[in-house]
Amino acid sequence: MLSSVLKTYGSKVLIFPKKGIHLHALIADAGFSLETSSSYSWDGIKRGNDRFVLFQFTTGGRGRLRYEHELYDVFPGQAMVLHIPHAHHYYLPGDSESWEFYYLTLYGEEIYRLWQSVEQNRGPVIEFKSDSEVVQLGAFIVGKALKGEIGSSYQSSRYAYDFTMSLLDYCEQTHQESNRNLAVEKVKRYLEDHPERMVSIDEMAAVAGLSRFHFGRLFKTVEGVSPGDYQTNLKMENAINLLSSSHMSIKEISYRLGFGSPTYFCKVFKQKIGMPPNSLRKMGRVVYTKTT
């Protein structure tokens, strides 16, 4: 965990003799800080003309970021990903007692370009799990810097590239995961909007924009049940609601939910619920526990 790596507050500026080889990525500064004064304030326009980037991960308390025309509260588990110079301002707000964080500043044209792409695609504040590779690697690098264990520009460059690649990889993976979740949610909404139909797996896959094979695997990974079982569970929930709150006949409910025939509806209902529809109706409202 971070506490085992970052034990004391401090900062370290990394300055090395210039080498004959031009390095395109370097760590400029690293630190672990606890800010408790309202004087803590950084304006992204008023930090000179040098181009660099910042990763600042919140470990405790709360800070605030004004990014162009948007305002963000930055909580534990969140990191600011910023390039400088730029129209932003981060500070300890008056309604927060403290802001604890570690930070890394990096520079180099390639780092600057990549950082801007992250900001553009993911925004200036990104959520991380504390055990994610990005957070752990950042803390490791800060710990190394504070102990004076980054001894050359080559080490600094290696860590700068490693960290940036880890950040890019995280953003790509979470972007893909978000797209996968959106595909599943799109299908779930489609099923909810068409309760009168028995939607085929091929049609669900088409709604998700995936092949039947990949859609089936993805859906079960996200929801824990197959698409077919999910649809049946959804229809059972609707059936219980209709049986409990309406005077519709079993035949009407079966057609309303796309079963095609009352016989088939009653068969599925008994398999899933453990009793015929009429028996449940006599019991009144019950809570349906989904089954796989």
N, C-alpha and C positions, 0 to 999 in steps of 0.2 A: 504494500500500500504506500501512498505518498508520504505518510508520516515516517516511514522507515528510510526514505531517501532524503526528504527535506526536513531537517531537524532544527535548524536555526535560520533566522532571518538574515538577509544580507544581499549584496549585489556585487557583480564583478564585470568590469569592462575588459573586453579581450582585445588587446593591441599587440600585434606581432610585427617584426621587421619585414619589410617588403621583400618578396621573392622575385626571381626572374620570371617565374610562371604566373600569368594573370589568373586568379581564381575568381570564378563567377558566383560563388556562394560562400558566405562567411557569417559566423555569429558575432555580433557586435557587443551584446550586453545580455546578461542573464541575472535573475534575482528571484528571491522569495521575500514577500513583504506583507506586513500588516499595517494598513492605513486607518487611522482613527481621527484624523483632522480634516476639517472641511477645506483646508488649503490644498489638499491633494487634488490636482486638476491639470489635465493635459489637453491642449488645443492642437489638433492635427495640422492647422495652418501656420501655427506660430512656433514651429520646431526647426526652422531653417529650411534650406533648399535641398539638403541631402536626402536621397531616396532610400528608404528602408521599410521594413515590415515588422509587425508586432503580433505575437501570440501571447495572450494573457488569460490564464486559466484560473477561475475563481474556486478557491478551496473553502472559503468561509465568508460569512457576512453578505453584503450586497453592494454592488456599485451601479453606476448609471452611465449610459452611453447615448449621446445625441449624435446620430449618423445622418448627415444631410438634414432631411426634414422629419426623420423618425426618432422616437425615443425608446430606449431599451433599458429595462432593469436587468442587471447581470448577476445571476444567482450561482450558488455552488453547482458544479457540474457543467457550467457554461464557459465558453472561451470567446474572447474578442479576437477577431482575425482582421487586422487593419493594415493598410498601406499609408505611408506618410511621405510627402505632404498630401493632405486630403481634408475635406470639410467635415470633421468630426470633433467631438469633445467628450472625454470621459473623466469622471470625477466621483468623489464620495458624496452622495446626496445628503441633505440635512436630516432626512428621516431614516438614515442608516447609521448605526453606531460604529461599524467597522467594515473593512473590505480586505480580506486576505486572499492572496493570489501568488502564483509564480508567473514569470514572464520570460520571454525570449525575444530579442530583437535581432533580425538578420538583414543582410544587405547583399547586393549583387543583382545585375540586370535580369538574370534568368529567374531568380527567386522573386523579384519584384513583379515580373510578368505572371508567374504562376500564382502568386498571392492574389493578384487582382482578379484572376479567373475564379478563384475560390470565393472571393467576396461577391462577385457578380452572380455566381450560380447558387451559392448557399446563404448569402447574407453575411453581415458583420458579426453576428453572434450565433455560435454553433453549440448544440448540446452534445455532451460526451458522457459516456460511462466512465467512472473513475478508474476502472481496470482496462480501459481501451489502450491499444498500443500507442496511440498518439499521446495521450495524457501521461502514460508511464514513461515513454521515451523522452518527452519534454522534461519531466521531473528528473529523470536520470541525467540529462544534459545539464540542467541547472545545478544539480548536486555536484557534478564533475567540475563545473565552472567555479562554484563557490569554494571547492576544496583545492583549487589551483591545478586541476588535473587535465586541463586542456592546454597542452604545452606548445602547440605550433599552429600555424595558419592552416596546415594540411589537415590536422585533427579538427580544427574549427570548421573547415569546409566540408569534411566528411559528415560531421554531425549536422550541419546545416542542410545538406542534401538528404541525409537519412530522415531527418525530421520532416522536411517538406514532402518527400515522397510518401511518408507514412500518412501525413495529412491528406494528400491527394487521394491515396488509396482508400482512406476512411470515407472521404466525401463521395467517391465513386461507388463504394459498396453500399453506403446508406442511401444514395440516390437510387441505385438499382432496387434496393429493398423497398424504398418508398413507392417506386413504380409498380413493383409486384403487389404490394398491399393495395394500391389504387386499383389494379386490375381485379383483384378479388372483391373489393368493395363495390366496384362497378357491377359485377355479376350479382352480388347480394342485393343491391338495389333493384336490379332488373327482375330478379325473382320476386321481390316484394311488390313490384309494380305490376306483375302478371300472375296473380294468385290463381287465376282461372285456367292457367295452362300448365301442362306437364312439360317443362322445358328440357330438351335433350342436352346431353353433355356436349355434343358438337355445337349446338347453338350457344351454350354458355361459353365455350372456348372461343367462338367467333366474337362474342361480346367483349371478352377479355383481350382479344387480339393475339391469341396464342394457339399453338397446335393443341389438339386434344390431349396428347401425351403430357406435354409440359404443363398444360392447364390443370390436369388432374393431380399431378404431383405437387404443383404450387398450392392449389387450393387446400389439399390435405395438410401440407406443411403449415400453412397459415392458420387454418381453422380447426385442425385436429380431426376432421371427418371428411369423407369423400363428398364431392359435389352432389351426388345423388342422395346420400343420406342427409346432407344439409337441407336440400329441397324438401325431402319427406318430413324432416323435423319441423321445418317452417310451416308446412301444411298441417301438421298435427297441432301446432300452436294455434293456427287460425281455426281449425276444426273445433278445438276445445272452447275457444272464445265464442264461436257461433252456437255451439251446443249449449253453452252456459248463459248466453245473453240474448238469444233470438228464439223465435218460434219456427224457424225454418225446419222443414222435414229433413230426414237423413238423405233422401234423394236429392233435394235441393242443395244441401251442403256438399254432397259428393260432386255434383256438376259445378258448383261454384268454385271448388278447389281443383278442378281439372282431372278428377279420377275416372271420368268416363262412365262408370257404372256404380250404383250403390253397393253391389256385391264386393267389388274390388276395394272400394273405400272402406267398408266394414272389415274386410280381411286385413288390410294394412293397419287400420286403427287398432284392432285387437292385438296384432303383433307388437305394435309400438307401445300401446297404453296398457295392455293387459286385460281389457274388458271391452265389450261392444259399445258403440256410441250411445245407444239408448240407456245402458246402465250408468254411464257417466252422467248423462243428462239428468237422471233421477237423483244423483248425488249432489248436483249443484256444481259450483265453480271449483276446479282443482288446479294445482300447479303442475305443469308438464316438465318432467326431467328429460332432457335430450339424451338420446341413445345413439350409439354409432351403428 
